[in-house]
Structure formats: structure tokens, C-alpha cells
């Protein structure tokens, strides 16, 4: 190969320099267009047949613990018609069939009205006749198959796509899911999880240049100003959609039956602090119904009443290592005791006037706690406050969701401190906490003293990539000594076994908790008409998995006590959780390794039978298998026979011999409500098999 001479080298260098200069010029021009000339170009585009439009990012989804959608973004379409763009022969021949199809689908106008409207618009050269707004995808696809619209060219069909937010589960957990309203661009309204995680949910909008074509329609065109939108991230919450539904229905029924103003339910995982249920319902006078318009559970500061006695008991036990819950108190038989210039009363005389301390806790004696707090802290009431502050119940939880109420537990330096503040604070008055704060404290007792922060979001994902994973957040590693915590656990279990919540002792699993009934201050004074009824506790008491609180505000029915108003809601939720999650494990271990559990039941879920037989090596003989529920029998050769069970809508099936999980699932899948008592397999049912029963009715199962 011959060597390159000087002239050749110079030509190459010159070409390189020219290309470099051109490249730099192009980059410089792009920068100028994107910065200096951007607004001018956009303005010119707006004046001409070119426009720059915002391309909204698809907002991320919000999922439940079960993986179901709590909130999602769906496309909707505004549809218009340009009758001028349709060829004359096609318009004349097919406008009637199009009008007929639109009339049948939309019901907005009659066939003749549509024909007259389109004909008049065509004659007047109107090219943008509204057909429908916010059609969902299936409706949009259907309307595109109508006469004229289905043609590829000259169809006059114009559509504009929008993205809207939808909650597939309706109003379930509506206030916690929340919303964002950008009508006020300076101070947009941000509520619940939608508001708290708005930044990662909304993603980043894009820009798209569009050019007008014949017929007035715009098409996308490539341009350096185009920006591809980046869709939002998905939020995976800890909310259990199934139990949330049960809780909201139980709460609504309780509020209705007791003619109450508002109420809330919260259920929390003991170890992690994740909230699996949170519901707040308030009566709307105008609409005459209960709705989730206000997050009572996290925002409302209330006087807790007797549920605060667990905090007072913590202070008593921590103050005196020798404090004895078996000590006998002489309270007298009047049920009254004077503190300074004010008289405190009990709802009933406890222990015939000479109860033990633990009896006073079980039966919620006000005068006993007023006496004990005064005896221990009268000379140094700030010591009582300091012991309470040490647990951190007085501090905000700093929840992800906005609107959290701040606890108010005054100290002796407060101008509102008086001679009666100590005894009245000991029974939950002259202080306020939110329901979720009180739940967090009881959860710490269930968690052997470890206080964890309530949380709602487990993960954030972008597509399949996990970009954030929540860890348990510890607020207080140990709210009290091990001795104090063990004593509180025994006392709370005693409330259910021997005290004010004894009705809960009939459950198939142990429960621990405390009832509370507090008068509500009206115009600065208390009366005997307005109360807050509460129950807060955890289950199963011997191995706590969940803590739950139920607070009912201002019940005006026959009763206002926490034991009779709030505790039944707790019971319904706890039994549902136990039947569908916790109790299953217990039953699994009780079955022998054979097919008796299926053959002795009236029916079984086919997939369960198939899985078991496959694992155990049992041969199945299928006979007319066509349903998910089957009758299992013993085969002569040692295997099992499988026959389909045909369930009739509205007719109660025979549930005898079934395990509680299957029975509850079957009852609820057929549109009824299920309750149960006892433990084990279904022995009998409150509604006989073969009975026709309306949707929403209750069937109670007796287990043995």
C-alpha cells in the first residue's frame, strides 16, 4: 500500500473539521430551540396548524395486601362526529342505521333526533358534534363498529382520550386511599395515600407535537421537542381488602343499630405494625347515610375513658416494683369517692366494696384508679406524667397519611392543671388521643413491650422492579419492664375472662383487651347523654397476631357501653380473620393423614382434594366432574370417588362436616353472611339445608 502524501492528509483533516463544525452547529441549534427559541416556536405552533400537547403519564396503581386493585388509572374517551367528512352517498345511506345504533346504546336521543342533529350539522358545516363523553374501553370499541364509524376512511369519527382514576372496590377504604385534586394548582388538595405518595404515583408527563390534517383532526408528528412520558410507580399497601370489607360492613351496621354519629375500626399486625384494616364512617345528614368523609381513625382526638386505665396501670407498676394487683381495696358500697371538690362514680359496685386491684381493672372501677393514682402520685404528680411520657404515647406517630391528630396529655406545668387532674386523668379524662395512637400502645403490650409505628405501604414498584421496601419502624424498644408487660397481658386477658368484656370469652380463640366508655364534653361540661364507646385488644391472646380497636362516637340507642356497642364489632372482625387465616393452621394439624376430612364432609373444594390426593398418593376416580365443589366417597379399591355438587342459587346447601374455612367461603360466595361459634368442623347450621334465603342474610355455623 502506498504512503498517504501531505495533500491527502490535509483533505482528510479538512473534511473532519467541516463535519465537526456542522455537528457543533446542529447541537447548538437544538440547544437554542429548546431554550432561547422554545417559547416563540411553541407560540407560533399554537397560532398555526401545529400544536404541542401534554401527554399525561399513566398514574401508578394502588394494590391491597391481597394483590387486588384499590385504585387504578383507566382510559376514557370523548367521542365526536364530523358529518362533513363523510362522503354524500355514505351519509345518505347509513346515517339512519348509525342513529339507530347510537340511540340503542346511549339512550340520549331517539333515532330521528340523531338523524336531524347530524343532518343539520352537515348543512351548517359544523365539524365537531358531541356524541358521548367518558366512554370506557368496551363502550369505545363497540361504538367504533357502528355504521359509518367502522369505515377506514371518511368516517368522521373523532375521539379524544383521557385518563381517569377509578377504585374497583368502590368506597372500600376510600379515605385511606384518598385522592388528589389539582384544580388549585398552587395548593392542590392531597388526601390519603394518593396524596402522601403523589410524587411517585403521578410519574412525569410528556410533550407531543401534533399537526392538523384534513377534516380538522390532529396527528402526532416526530419533533425534537417531543418528550416521552414516564409512568408512575405502583404502591403495594398492607390493606386486606376482604377483611376491610367485613370491617366496614360491621361498623356501618353497628352505627346504624346504635344511631351513632361516627365510628372507626383499625386492625394492625402486632409484629410489623402494618395496618390491614382502617375504616372511618360518619353520618351525612343531607344524604341520610354513613360515608367515609372524614378519617376519624387518625385525625380525631378523643378522651379515651377506661381504655386509658392500661396506661395508668403501667405507671403504677413502673413506679413501684412491689405494686400488688392482688391487694384488697376498701372502696365502700356507695360506688362514689370524692377527690378535692369533685365526686367520681362507678357504674356499679365492684367486689361488694372490697375488691382486689385486678378485679377493679377487670370491671373498670373509676374510683379505684382515682384512689390508686392519688395514693401513688399525690405528692409528685409530675412523676405520673413523666412515666406516661416515657412510653412515648404523648408523641405524634408521624404517619405517612396527612391529617394526624396530635395527642394531648398535659403536664403539671399546664395552666389547666388542677387538684382533680391527677385522678381524672387516671381514668382517661382531661386528655385526648387518637384511636390509632391508643391502638399503637395496646399493640406494644401485645408485642411484649416493643412499640412499632403504624404503616400502610409495604412496597413501591416501578414495573416489576421493587424500588422501595418498608421495614418495621420501632418507636420505643421497650415501653415498660418485662414484669409490667406480663402483668398487663394477664390483666387484659382477665377483662375478657372475668370482666366487662366477658361476652368475648365465648370465641373459639382467646382474646385480651379493654372496654372503654367515656362521656363527651359538650360546651365545656359533661352530661349523661353523649358518650364514646370503645374496645381495644388483641388476638389470639396466647400468641398475638393482630391488635384491633373499635371506637363508636355518640351512640344514641339502648346502650352506650363499650362492651355492648364496640366489642361485638371487634368480635365479628376477629372471627373472620381467625376463620380465614389463623384458624386454618390449627385445623390442618388436627386432621389425620387420610381422606376422612373429605369423605365425612357433605362437600369439599375440588382443588384441595386434588392437591391432597396427589401429595398423599391416593387414586381419584372422577365421575361427571364439572364443578369446583365435589362430594368425596371411598372407593372399593382404596382410592376415592369424586362427584360434582350442583349448587342452586338462593338455596342453602348442607354444610355439615365441612371445615370452617370452606364453609365460610362457600356461604359468602353465594351471597350470604357467615358467623360461627366453637371450633373444628361444622356440626349444624342456623338455616336448614334446602331453605330459600335472600342475599345478605346471616347463616351461623356451630362447630364441634
C-alpha positions in Angstrom: 0.0 0.0 0.0 1.4 3.4 -1.0 2.0 6.0 1.7 -0.5 8.8 2.1 1.0 12.1 0.9 0.6 15.5 2.5 -2.3 16.7 0.3 -4.3 13.6 1.2 -3.8 14.1 4.9 -4.8 17.7 4.6 -8.0 16.8 2.7 -9.0 14.3 5.5 -8.3 16.8 8.2 -10.3 19.4 6.3 -13.3 17.0 6.0 -13.1 16.2 9.7 -13.0 19.9 10.7 -16.0 20.6 8.4 -18.0 17.7 9.9 -17.1 18.8 13.4 -18.2 22.4 12.8 -21.5 21.2 11.3 -22.1 18.8 14.2 -21.4 21.6 16.7 -23.7 23.9 14.8 -26.5 21.3 14.9 -26.1 20.7 18.6 -26.0 24.5 19.2 -29.2 25.0 17.2 -31.0 22.2 19.2 -30.0 23.9 22.4 -31.2 27.3 21.1 -34.5 25.7 20.0 -35.0 24.0 23.4 -34.1 27.1 25.4 -34.0 30.5 23.7 -36.5 29.9 20.9 -38.7 27.4 22.6 -41.5 29.7 23.8 -41.5 31.6 20.5 -41.7 28.3 18.5 -44.5 27.0 20.7 -46.4 30.2 20.3 -46.1 30.1 16.6 -47.2 26.5 16.6 -50.3 27.4 18.6 -51.2 30.0 16.0 -50.6 27.7 13.1 -51.8 24.1 12.4 -49.2 22.8 14.7 -49.7 22.4 18.4 -47.7 21.0 21.4 -49.9 19.0 23.7 -49.2 17.5 27.1 -49.1 13.7 27.2 -50.1 12.7 30.7 -48.2 9.9 32.3 -50.3 6.9 33.5 -50.7 7.2 37.2 -49.4 4.2 39.2 -51.8 1.7 40.7 -52.5 1.1 44.4 -52.8 -2.5 45.4 -54.1 -4.3 48.5 -52.3 -6.8 50.6 -54.1 -9.5 48.6 -52.8 -8.1 45.3 -56.2 -6.7 44.2 -56.5 -3.2 42.8 -57.7 -0.5 45.2 -57.0 2.4 42.7 -56.0 2.4 39.1 -56.0 4.6 36.0 -58.2 3.7 33.1 -58.6 5.4 29.7 -61.9 7.0 28.8 -62.9 8.6 25.5 -64.8 11.6 24.4 -66.3 10.9 21.0 -67.3 13.4 18.4 -68.6 13.2 14.8 -67.6 15.3 11.8 -70.6 14.7 9.4 -69.0 16.9 6.7 -66.1 14.5 6.3 -68.4 11.6 5.3 -69.0 11.1 1.5 -72.5 12.1 0.5 -73.7 8.7 -0.7 -72.5 7.0 2.6 -74.1 9.7 4.7 -77.4 9.4 2.9 -77.5 5.6 3.1 -76.0 4.9 6.6 -76.9 7.9 8.8 -80.2 6.1 9.7 -78.5 2.9 10.9 -75.8 4.9 12.7 -78.5 6.9 14.5 -80.4 3.7 15.4 -77.2 2.2 16.9 -76.4 5.3 18.9 -79.9 5.5 20.3 -79.9 1.9 21.4 -76.5 2.2 23.1 -76.5 5.7 24.6 -80.3 6.4 25.2 -79.5 10.1 24.9 -81.7 10.8 21.8 -84.1 8.9 19.6 -83.1 7.7 16.2 -84.9 10.6 14.4 -83.4 13.2 16.8 -79.9 11.9 15.9 -80.7 12.0 12.2 -81.9 15.6 12.4 -79.0 16.7 14.5 -76.4 15.2 12.2 -78.1 16.4 9.0 -78.4 20.0 10.4 -74.7 20.0 11.4 -73.7 18.8 7.9 -75.8 21.5 6.3 -74.3 24.2 8.5 -70.7 22.9 8.0 -70.3 22.0 11.7 -67.5 19.5 12.1 -67.4 18.7 15.8 -70.7 17.2 17.0 -70.6 15.7 20.5 -71.6 12.0 20.7 -70.6 10.9 24.2 -68.2 11.8 27.0 -66.0 9.5 29.1 -66.8 6.2 27.4 -65.0 3.2 28.8 -62.8 1.0 26.6 -65.5 -1.6 25.9 -68.0 1.1 25.0 -65.5 2.8 22.9 -64.6 -0.3 20.9 -68.3 -1.1 20.5 -69.1 2.4 19.1 -66.3 2.1 16.5 -68.2 -0.9 14.9 -71.3 1.2 14.1 -72.2 2.1 10.6 -70.1 4.9 9.0 -67.7 4.8 12.1 -66.4 1.3 11.1 -65.2 2.6 7.7 -61.4 3.1 7.4 -61.6 6.5 5.6 -64.2 9.2 5.5 -65.9 8.0 8.7 -65.9 11.4 10.5 -65.1 9.6 13.8 -63.2 11.8 16.2 -62.1 10.7 19.7 -60.1 12.2 22.5 -58.5 10.0 25.1 -58.3 10.9 28.8 -57.0 9.1 31.8 -59.2 8.9 34.9 -58.8 7.4 38.4 -61.1 4.5 39.4 -61.5 2.5 42.6 -62.6 -1.1 41.6 -63.7 -1.8 45.1 -65.9 1.3 45.3 -65.9 3.1 48.6 -63.8 0.5 50.5 -61.0 2.2 52.4 -61.9 5.3 50.4 -60.5 7.9 52.9 -57.2 5.9 53.3 -56.8 5.5 49.5 -57.7 9.2 49.2 -57.4 11.5 46.2 -55.6 14.4 44.6 -57.3 17.5 43.3 -55.2 19.8 41.1 -57.9 22.4 40.5 -56.0 24.7 42.7 -52.5 24.5 41.1 -50.9 26.5 44.0 -52.3 24.4 46.8 -53.7 21.2 45.4 -55.8 19.1 47.7 -54.0 15.9 48.7 -55.7 13.2 50.8 -54.8 9.7 52.0 -52.2 7.5 50.2 -52.9 9.2 46.8 -51.8 12.5 48.4 -49.0 11.1 50.5 -47.4 9.3 47.6 -48.5 11.6 44.8 -44.9 12.3 43.6 -44.1 8.7 42.8 -47.6 7.8 41.7 -48.0 10.5 39.1 -44.8 9.9 37.2 -43.7 12.5 34.6 -45.9 14.0 31.9 -44.6 14.1 28.3 -44.9 16.5 25.3 -46.1 15.7 21.8 -46.2 17.8 18.7 -49.4 17.4 16.6 -50.3 18.6 13.1 -53.7 19.4 11.7 -54.9 17.3 8.8 -57.9 17.4 6.5 -61.1 17.2 8.5 -59.8 19.2 11.4 -58.1 16.2 13.1 -54.6 16.2 14.5 -52.0 13.5 14.2 -48.8 13.0 16.1 -45.6 14.1 14.3 -41.9 13.5 15.2 -40.1 16.5 16.7 -37.1 17.4 18.8 -39.5 18.9 21.3 -41.3 15.6 22.0 -40.8 14.1 25.4 -41.9 10.6 26.2 -44.0 10.4 29.4 -42.7 8.3 32.3 -45.5 6.4 34.0 -45.9 6.5 37.8 -44.8 3.8 40.3 -47.2 1.3 41.9 -48.0 1.3 45.6 -48.4 -2.0 47.4 -50.3 -1.5 50.7 -50.9 -3.6 53.7 -54.7 -3.2 53.5 -56.5 -6.6 53.4 -59.4 -5.9 51.0 -61.5 -8.8 52.2 -61.3 -8.1 55.9 -61.6 -4.3 55.2 -65.0 -5.1 53.5 -66.1 -7.1 56.6 -65.0 -4.4 59.0 -66.8 -1.6 57.1 -70.0 -3.6 56.9 -69.8 -4.5 60.6 -69.0 -0.8 61.5 -71.9 0.5 59.4 -74.3 -2.0 60.9 -73.2 -1.0 64.4 -73.5 2.7 63.8 -77.0 2.2 62.3 -78.3 0.0 65.1 -77.0 2.3 67.8 -77.9 5.6 66.0 -74.3 6.8 66.4 -72.7 9.9 64.9 -69.5 8.3 63.7 -67.0 5.5 64.3 -63.9 3.8 63.3 -62.1 0.4 63.1 -58.4 -0.2 62.8 -56.6 -3.6 62.8 -52.8 -3.8 63.0 -50.2 -6.6 62.6 -48.6 -6.9 66.0 -45.0 -7.6 65.0 -44.7 -5.4 61.9 -47.1 -2.5 62.6 -48.7 -2.8 59.2 -52.3 -1.6 59.1 -54.5 -4.2 57.5 -57.9 -2.6 58.2 -58.8 1.0 58.7 -62.3 2.3 58.3 -64.0 5.6 59.4 -67.7 6.3 58.8 -69.6 9.4 59.7 -73.3 10.2 59.3 -74.2 12.6 56.5 -77.3 14.5 57.4 -78.0 15.6 53.8 -77.5 12.2 52.2 -79.0 10.3 55.2 -76.3 7.7 55.2 -72.9 6.8 56.7 -69.9 7.5 54.5 -66.2 7.8 54.7 -65.9 11.6 54.5 -63.6 12.1 57.5 -60.6 10.0 58.7 -61.8 9.7 62.3 -59.3 6.9 63.0 -56.2 9.1 62.6 -57.5 12.7 62.9 -59.9 12.7 65.9 -58.6 13.4 69.3 -61.0 11.9 71.9 -61.0 11.3 75.6 -60.3 7.6 75.8 -62.0 6.9 79.1 -61.4 3.5 80.7 -59.2 2.2 77.9 -56.6 4.7 79.3 -56.5 2.6 82.6 -53.9 0.3 81.0 -51.6 3.3 80.7 -52.3 4.3 84.3 -51.6 0.7 85.4 -48.3 0.9 83.5 -47.4 3.9 85.5 -48.4 2.3 88.8 -46.4 -0.8 88.1 -43.3 1.1 86.9 -43.4 3.4 89.9 -43.5 0.7 92.5 -41.7 -2.7 91.8 -43.7 -4.1 94.7 -47.1 -3.0 93.4 -49.5 -5.9 94.1 -52.5 -6.5 91.8 -53.9 -8.9 94.4 -54.1 -6.2 97.1 -57.6 -5.7 98.5 -59.0 -2.2 98.4 -61.7 -0.8 100.8 -63.8 1.3 98.4 -67.1 1.1 100.2 -70.5 0.2 98.8 -71.7 3.6 97.5 -69.8 3.4 94.3 -68.6 7.0 94.8 -65.5 8.8 96.0 -64.6 12.5 96.5 -61.4 14.0 95.1 -61.0 17.6 96.2 -64.2 19.3 95.3 -65.5 16.7 92.8 -67.2 13.3 93.1 -66.2 10.4 91.0 -68.7 7.5 90.4 -68.7 3.9 89.2 -71.3 2.3 87.1 -71.6 -0.5 89.6 -70.1 -1.6 93.0 -67.1 -3.9 92.4 -66.4 -6.8 94.7 -69.0 -5.8 97.2 -66.9 -2.8 98.1 -63.7 -4.7 98.9 -62.3 -5.8 95.5 -58.7 -6.6 94.6 -56.8 -4.3 92.3 -57.1 -6.8 89.4 -60.9 -7.0 89.9 -61.0 -3.2 89.7 -59.2 -3.4 86.3 -61.3 -6.2 85.0 -64.6 -4.5 85.9 -63.2 -1.0 85.2 -63.7 0.8 88.5 -63.1 4.5 88.2 -62.9 5.3 91.9 -60.3 2.5 92.4 -58.0 4.0 89.8 -58.6 7.5 91.1 -57.6 6.3 94.5 -54.6 4.4 93.4 -53.2 7.3 91.3 -53.8 9.8 94.1 -52.1 7.5 96.6 -49.1 6.9 94.5 -48.5 10.3 92.9 -50.3 13.0 95.0 -47.0 14.3 96.4 -45.4 14.3 93.0 -48.0 14.2 90.2 -45.3 15.1 87.6 -43.9 11.6 88.3 -47.1 10.1 86.9 -46.9 12.3 83.8 -43.2 11.5 83.3 -43.9 7.8 83.4 -46.6 8.2 80.8 -44.3 10.3 78.6 -41.6 7.7 78.9 -43.8 5.3 76.9 -44.0 7.9 74.1 -47.8 7.7 73.8 -47.8 11.5 74.0 -45.7 11.9 70.8 -47.1 12.1 67.2 -46.7 8.9 65.2 -45.6 10.9 62.0 -47.9 8.8 59.8 -47.5 8.8 56.0 -51.1 10.0 55.7 -51.7 13.6 56.4 -54.1 14.9 59.0 -52.9 13.0 62.0 -54.1 14.4 65.3 -51.5 15.2 68.0 -52.1 13.6 71.4 -52.8 16.0 74.3 -51.5 14.8 77.7 -50.9 17.8 79.8 -48.2 18.1 82.4 -48.4 19.8 85.9 -46.9 23.0 84.4 -50.1 23.5 82.3 -52.4 26.3 83.2 -55.2 23.8 83.0 -53.8 21.6 85.8 -56.0 21.4 88.9 -56.4 19.4 92.1 -58.6 16.9 90.3 -56.4 16.5 87.2 -54.5 13.5 88.6 -57.5 11.3 89.5 -59.5 12.3 86.4 -56.5 11.7 84.0 -56.0 8.3 85.6 -59.4 7.2 84.1 -58.9 8.8 80.7 -60.3 12.3 81.1 -58.7 15.7 80.7 -56.5 14.3 78.0 -57.1 13.2 74.4 -55.5 10.7 72.0 -56.4 9.5 68.5 -57.8 5.9 68.1 -54.6 4.9 66.1 -52.4 6.2 68.9 -54.3 4.2 71.5 -54.1 1.1 69.3 -50.3 1.6 68.9 -50.0 1.5 72.7 -52.0 -1.7 73.1 -50.1 -3.2 70.2 -46.9 -2.6 72.2 -48.4 -4.6 75.1 -49.2 -7.5 72.7 -45.7 -7.2 71.3 -44.1 -7.7 74.7 -43.4 -4.0 75.2 -42.0 -3.1 71.7 -43.8 -0.1 70.2 -43.8 0.0 66.4 -45.0 2.6 64.1 -48.3 2.0 62.2 -47.6 1.8 58.4 -49.7 1.5 55.3 -47.3 0.8 52.4 -45.2 -2.3 52.1 -43.5 -1.8 48.7 -43.2 0.7 45.9 -42.5 -0.8 42.5 -41.8 0.5 39.0 -43.0 -2.2 36.7 -41.6 -5.4 38.2 -38.7 -3.7 40.0 -39.0 -3.1 43.7 -37.7 0.4 44.3 -38.6 0.7 48.0 -39.4 -1.8 50.7 -40.8 -0.8 54.1 -39.1 -2.1 57.2 -40.7 -2.1 60.7 -40.1 1.2 62.4 -39.5 1.0 66.2 -40.9 3.9 68.2 -39.9 2.6 71.6 -37.9 -0.5 72.1 -39.5 -1.2 75.5 -42.3 0.9 76.9 -42.0 -0.8 80.3 -40.3 -3.6 82.2 -40.9 -7.2 81.3 -42.7 -7.7 84.7 -45.1 -4.8 83.9 -45.8 -6.0 80.4 -46.6 -9.6 81.6 -48.9 -8.2 84.3 -50.7 -6.0 81.8 -51.2 -9.0 79.5 -52.7 -11.1 82.3 -55.0 -8.2 83.3 -56.2 -7.6 79.7 -57.0 -11.3 79.3 -58.8 -11.2 82.6 -61.1 -8.4 81.3 -62.4 -10.9 78.7 -62.4 -13.9 81.0 -63.9 -12.3 84.1 -64.7 -8.7 83.5 -66.6 -6.2 81.3 -65.8 -8.0 78.0 -66.9 -11.5 79.2 -69.1 -11.9 76.1 -65.9 -12.3 74.0 -64.8 -15.3 76.1 -67.2 -17.5 74.0 -65.0 -17.1 70.9 -63.1 -20.2 69.7 -59.8 -18.4 70.4 -58.6 -16.3 73.4 -58.9 -12.5 73.3 -57.3 -9.9 75.5 -58.5 -6.3 75.7 -60.2 -3.4 77.5 -63.6 -1.7 77.2 -64.0 2.0 77.5 -67.0 4.3 78.0 -66.3 8.0 78.2 -68.6 10.9 78.5 -68.2 13.5 75.7 -67.8 17.1 76.8 -70.4 19.4 75.3 -70.0 23.2 75.7 -67.3 22.7 78.4 -69.2 20.3 80.6 -70.1 16.6 80.7 -73.6 15.0 80.6 -75.2 11.6 80.7 -76.4 11.7 77.1 -73.2 11.8 75.0 -70.6 9.0 75.1 -67.7 7.4 73.3 -67.8 3.6 73.4 -64.6 1.7 72.7 -62.9 -1.7 72.8 -59.3 -2.2 72.1 -57.5 -5.6 72.3 -55.6 -8.3 70.5 -56.0 -11.9 69.4 -55.2 -14.8 69.8 -54.2 -13.7 73.3 -51.8 -16.6 73.8 -49.9 -15.8 70.6 -50.9 -12.3 69.4 -51.1 -11.7 65.7 -53.4 -8.7 65.4 -54.4 -5.7 67.5 -57.8 -4.1 66.8 -59.6 -1.0 68.1 -63.3 -0.1 67.6 -64.5 3.4 68.6 -68.1 4.5 68.3 -68.9 8.1 68.9 -72.2 9.3 70.5 -74.4 6.1 70.3 -78.0 7.1 71.0 -79.5 3.7 71.1 -80.3 1.4 74.0 -76.7 1.2 75.2 -73.6 3.3 75.2 -71.1 0.9 76.9 -68.0 -0.3 75.0 -68.8 -3.9 76.0 -72.2 -3.9 74.3 -71.6 -1.4 71.4 -68.0 -1.7 70.2 -66.9 -5.2 71.4 -69.4 -7.0 69.0 -67.7 -5.3 66.0 -64.3 -6.5 67.3 -65.7 -10.0 67.7 -67.0 -10.2 64.1 -63.8 -9.0 62.6 -61.6 -11.2 64.8 -63.7 -14.3 64.0 -63.5 -13.6 60.3 -59.7 -13.2 60.4 -59.4 -16.4 62.5 -61.6 -18.4 60.2 -59.8 -17.3 57.0 -56.2 -17.0 58.2 -55.2 -18.1 61.8 -57.6 -20.9 62.5 -56.7 -22.8 59.3 -53.3 -23.7 60.6 -54.8 -25.2 63.8 -57.2 -27.3 61.9 -54.6 -28.6 59.4 -52.7 -30.2 62.3 -55.8 -31.9 63.7 -56.5 -34.0 60.6 -55.0 -37.5 60.3 -53.1 -38.3 57.1 -56.1 -39.9 55.3 -59.1 -38.8 53.4 -61.6 -38.7 56.3 -61.7 -35.0 56.4 -63.1 -35.0 52.8 -65.3 -38.1 52.8 -67.1 -37.2 56.0 -68.0 -33.7 54.7 -71.1 -33.1 52.6 -68.8 -31.4 50.1 -65.2 -30.2 49.6 -63.3 -27.9 47.3 -62.1 -29.9 44.4 -58.7 -28.2 44.1 -58.0 -29.0 47.8 -58.9 -32.7 47.3 -56.8 -32.9 44.2 -53.8 -31.4 45.9 -54.1 -33.7 48.9 -54.6 -36.8 46.9 -51.7 -36.0 44.7 -49.4 -35.4 47.7 -50.6 -38.5 49.6 -50.6 -40.8 46.5 -54.4 -41.5 46.8 -56.0 -42.5 43.5 -59.1 -40.5 42.4 -62.0 -41.8 40.4 -63.7 -38.9 38.6 -67.3 -39.2 37.8 -69.1 -36.4 35.9 -66.7 -33.8 37.2 -68.0 -30.3 36.3 -67.9 -28.1 39.4 -65.5 -26.7 41.9 -67.4 -28.3 44.8 -67.5 -32.1 45.0 -68.7 -35.0 47.1 -65.9 -37.3 48.0 -66.5 -41.0 48.7 -64.5 -44.1 49.5 -63.7 -46.4 46.5 -63.6 -50.2 46.9 -60.0 -50.3 45.7 -58.8 -47.9 48.4 -59.0 -44.7 46.4 -61.7 -42.1 46.4 -64.6 -41.2 44.1 -65.3 -37.7 43.1 -68.8 -36.5 42.1 -69.8 -32.9 41.2 -72.1 -31.0 43.5 -74.6 -28.7 41.8 -75.4 -25.7 44.0 -78.7 -23.9 43.4 -78.6 -20.1 43.6 -80.6 -18.8 46.6 -80.9 -22.3 48.2 -78.9 -23.0 51.3 -76.6 -26.1 50.9 -75.9 -28.8 53.6 -72.6 -27.7 55.2 -72.3 -30.4 57.8 -68.8 -32.0 58.2 -67.1 -29.1 56.3 -64.1 -27.3 57.8 -64.8 -23.7 58.8 -62.7 -22.2 56.1 -64.5 -24.0 53.3 -67.9 -23.4 54.9 -67.4 -19.7 55.4 -66.0 -19.2 51.9 -68.9 -21.1 50.3 -71.6 -19.2 52.3 -70.1 -15.8 51.4 -69.5 -16.7 47.8 -73.3 -17.5 47.5 -74.2 -14.0 48.8 -74.9 -14.6 52.5 -73.0 -13.6 55.6 -71.3 -16.3 57.8 -70.8 -16.5 61.5 -69.7 -19.4 63.7 -69.2 -20.5 67.2 -66.9 -23.2 68.6 -64.0 -24.9 66.9 -63.4 -27.7 64.4 -65.9 -29.0 61.8 -69.4 -27.8 61.1 -71.9 -29.7 63.3 -75.0 -27.7 62.5 -76.2 -24.6 60.8 -78.8 -21.9 61.8 -80.6 -22.1 58.4 -81.6 -25.6 57.3 -80.3 -27.0 54.0 -82.8 -26.6 51.2 -84.1 -23.3 52.5 -84.5 -20.4 50.0 -82.7 -17.4 51.5 -82.3 -13.8 50.3 -79.0 -12.3 49.6 -77.2 -10.7 52.6 -78.9 -12.9 55.2 -76.8 -14.5 58.0 -76.0 -18.2 58.5 -74.5 -19.1 61.8 -72.4 -22.3 61.9 -71.9 -24.4 65.1 -68.6 -26.1 65.1 -67.6 -29.2 67.1 
